[in-house]
Amino acid sequence: MSARSLVAGPAFALVLGLMPQVGAAQAVNDYPTNARADFVFVCMATNGQTREMLDRCSCVIDQIAETLPYDKYVSAETVMRMRQTTGERSGMFKQGGMMTDIVAEFRRAQAEAEVMCF
């Protein structure tokens, strides 16, 4: 057995041991590209269609993704969209502490991201 295989074996095992942890950490808060793009389009429509706003809006969604898991982002987005509708079914989204908490968590993450990026 050569000295190179004695060193390469443990190094390879170390890399393999770290890979699932890195992949799992990335998968937890990884937002789909279309969700990030939708956020950036809306942000740019509100703040201006410039390259600077593209960079800033992209920064905001990246920061939100680091703070808020994607499933919570989807829940908050759903509640906020349903609050804009009318009728009986929208009532449950306009009332209740749980719905308010979901939106509040998103708004906190968004506010922190905007401070960092704008």
C-alpha positions as CSV (number, residue, x, y, z in Angstrom):
1,M,0.0,0.0,0.0
2,S,1.5,3.3,-1.0
3,A,1.7,6.4,1.2
4,R,-0.6,8.3,-1.3
5,S,-3.4,5.8,-0.8
6,L,-3.1,6.0,3.0
7,V,-3.7,9.8,2.8
8,A,-6.2,9.8,-0.1
9,G,-8.4,7.2,1.6
10,P,-9.2,9.2,4.8
11,A,-9.5,12.4,2.8
12,F,-12.0,10.9,0.4
13,A,-14.0,9.5,3.3
14,L,-14.0,13.0,4.9
15,V,-15.3,14.6,1.7
16,L,-18.0,11.9,1.3
17,G,-19.0,12.4,4.9
18,L,-19.5,16.1,4.4
19,M,-21.4,16.0,1.1
20,P,-24.8,14.8,2.4
21,Q,-24.8,17.5,5.1
22,V,-24.0,20.2,2.5
23,G,-26.7,19.0,0.2
24,A,-29.2,18.7,3.0
25,A,-28.5,22.2,4.2
26,Q,-29.0,23.6,0.7
27,A,-32.2,21.7,0.1
28,V,-33.9,23.0,3.3
29,N,-34.3,26.6,2.2
30,D,-33.8,26.3,-1.5
31,Y,-36.4,28.2,-3.4
32,P,-37.3,27.2,-7.0
33,T,-36.0,29.5,-9.6
34,N,-39.5,30.5,-10.7
35,A,-40.5,31.6,-7.2
36,R,-37.3,33.8,-7.0
37,A,-38.1,35.2,-10.4
38,D,-41.7,36.0,-9.5
39,F,-40.6,37.8,-6.4
40,V,-38.0,39.8,-8.4
41,F,-40.5,40.7,-11.1
42,V,-43.0,42.1,-8.5
43,C,-40.2,43.9,-6.6
44,M,-39.0,45.5,-9.8
45,A,-42.5,46.5,-10.9
46,T,-42.8,48.3,-7.6
47,N,-39.3,49.8,-7.3
48,G,-38.3,50.4,-10.9
49,Q,-37.2,48.5,-13.9
50,T,-33.5,49.1,-13.6
51,R,-30.4,47.0,-13.3
52,E,-29.8,48.3,-9.8
53,M,-33.3,47.2,-8.8
54,L,-32.7,43.8,-10.3
55,D,-29.6,43.4,-8.1
56,R,-31.4,44.7,-5.0
57,C,-34.6,42.7,-5.5
58,S,-32.5,39.6,-6.1
59,C,-30.6,40.3,-2.9
60,V,-33.9,40.6,-1.0
61,I,-35.2,37.2,-2.1
62,D,-31.8,35.6,-1.5
63,Q,-31.9,36.9,2.1
64,I,-35.4,35.8,2.7
65,A,-34.5,32.3,1.4
66,E,-31.7,32.2,4.0
67,T,-34.1,33.1,6.8
68,L,-37.4,31.5,5.9
69,P,-38.0,28.0,4.7
70,Y,-39.7,27.7,1.3
71,D,-42.8,26.1,2.7
72,K,-43.4,29.0,5.1
73,Y,-42.8,31.4,2.2
74,V,-45.5,29.6,0.1
75,S,-47.9,29.7,3.1
76,A,-47.4,33.4,3.7
77,E,-47.7,34.2,0.0
78,T,-51.0,32.2,-0.1
79,V,-52.4,34.0,2.9
80,M,-51.5,37.4,1.5
81,R,-53.1,36.6,-1.9
82,M,-56.3,35.2,-0.3
83,R,-56.6,38.3,1.8
84,Q,-57.0,40.3,-1.3
85,T,-60.0,38.3,-2.5
86,T,-63.6,38.7,-1.4
87,G,-66.2,36.2,-0.3
88,E,-66.8,33.7,2.4
89,R,-63.7,31.6,1.7
90,S,-61.4,34.5,2.1
91,G,-62.7,35.3,5.6
92,M,-60.6,32.5,7.3
93,F,-57.4,34.1,5.8
94,K,-58.4,37.6,7.1
95,Q,-59.0,36.4,10.7
96,G,-57.2,34.2,13.1
97,G,-53.9,34.4,14.9
98,M,-52.2,31.6,12.9
99,M,-52.7,33.4,9.6
100,T,-51.5,36.6,11.1
101,D,-48.4,34.9,12.5
102,I,-47.6,33.3,9.1
103,V,-47.6,36.7,7.4
104,A,-45.8,38.4,10.3
105,E,-42.9,36.0,10.0
106,F,-42.6,36.7,6.3
107,R,-42.9,40.4,6.8
108,R,-40.1,40.3,9.4
109,A,-37.8,38.3,7.1
110,Q,-38.6,40.7,4.2
111,A,-38.0,43.8,6.3
112,E,-34.6,42.5,7.5
113,A,-33.7,41.6,3.9
114,E,-34.7,45.1,2.6
115,V,-32.5,46.8,5.3
116,M,-29.6,44.7,4.1
117,C,-30.2,45.1,0.4
118,F,-31.6,48.6,0.0
